Amino acid sequence: MKRPLPVYFSIIYRHGRVMHDKAMKQFGITGQQMGYIRWIGENPGISQEDLARRMQIDKGAVAKAVGNLVEKGFVERRKNPDDRRAYCLFPTEKARNIRSRIEQCARRIEGELFDGLTPEETELFENLLGRVTENMMRMLEGGKL
């Protein structure tokens, strides 16, 4: 019996979190925290608000997650010199030291997920997911639900 499409998204999300959490445990972070470290490492000085927008996560959730990463010593928060109410985020030396290893773990997981797919199938899958994601964003922004 074919499953409804949302069931697949839910399974991918849940199992993906478990897989990433297991892989990141060795670094003392969760899979979700890995995503923050990657974004901040690629965009040093990014504001919390911009991080929330780019990751498409609620500002409050980003503030809480970043606070946790600050406590663990992976992220440094600095006042934005242009806006005293905002913070800029920077990876610490601790984050920079593990960044290449967490990237390797993420690439290994991705490689295993796409095992058996041709490069063309992988590219098509990524393009289709991107389009579905854009449609979802438009629906939410347009109040279509």
N, C-alpha and C positions, 0 to 999 in steps of 0.2 A: 504494500500500500504506500502510495506517495504521501509524503508529509507536507503540510502547508509550509510555504516559504519562510514565514517568521520562525518556525520551529528550527530550521537550519541555522538562521542567524543566532538564535538563542544558544544552540548547541555549540556553535563555533565560538561565541563569546565566552560561555562558561568554561569549556574545555581549554580555550586559549589562556584564560586567566590562570587556571590550575597549572598548565604547562609552564607558563612564564614565572609564576610564583615559585615553582619547584626549581627552575633554572637559576633564579635570582637569590634563592635562599642562601647560597654560599657567600653572597656579598652583603647579606644583612638587609636586603631590600625586597620589596614585592615587585611583581611584574608591572604593576601600575606605576610604582615609583621609578622603575627603569625608564618608562616613557618620559617622565618629567626630567630625569637626568639627561636623557638623550636630547630632548628639546632645548634645555638650558645650556647643555654643552655645545650644541650647534649654534645657539643664539645667545652668547653671553651678553648680559645687560638687558635682556628682554624684560618687559614689565609683566607683573602678574596678570593684568588685564589682557594684554596681548597674548600671553601664554594661554589663558582661558579661551580666548577667541580662536586661536589657531588649533588648539586641541579639541575645541567644541565641548568644553566642560564648564559647568557652572562655576562662577567666580568664587563662591564660598567653598566649594569642594577643592578648588585650586589652592586657595589660601590655607586650608587645613592640611592638604598634602605637602605644600611647600613648607609649612611650619614644621611638619614632621621631619622633612629632609634637612631642615636647618638644625633641628635638635640632634639628628644623627650625624651631622657634620658634613653633609654632601652638598649643601647649597648655602650660599651667603646672600642675605637680603641687604640691600643698600638703598637709602633714600634716593629717589629720583631727583637730581639737581634742578630739573625743569618743573617738577610737580611734587611738592613736599608731602602730598597725601599718598603718593604712589611709591612703589618699590621697584628696583631693578634687581634681577636675579643673576647670580654668577655661580658657576661650579667651583667647588673648593678643590684643593689638591687631592683630597680623598676621592672625590668624584672623577677627577681627571685620571687618577691612577687606575680606576676600574673600567673606565669608559670603553677602551678597546676590547676588553674581555666581555663586557655585557653585549657589545655589538656582535662579537663572535657567537655568543650564545643565541642571540636573536636571529642571526643569519642561519645558524644550524637548525633552529626550530622551523624557520621559514622553508629551508631546503627540504626538510622532512615532510612538511605539510604539502609541498608541491611535488613530492616524489611521484613519479609515474606520469606527470604532465609534461607535455612538450613546452619549450619556451614560448611558442605561439599560444598555446592554451593558457599558460600562466599569464601572459600579457593580456589576453582577452578577458580572463577572469578578473584581473586587476582593473582593467578599463570598465568592465560592467559594474563591478562593485563601486567604483568611483562615481559612475553615473547614477546608480541607485542612491548612493549617499547624497549626492547633489539634489536629487529629487526629494529626498526626505527633508533636507534642510529647507528647500523652497516651500514644502508643505507646512513645516513648522513655522517658518517665518511668515508665511501668508495666512496662518490661522485656519488651514484647511481641515483641521481635525476637531 
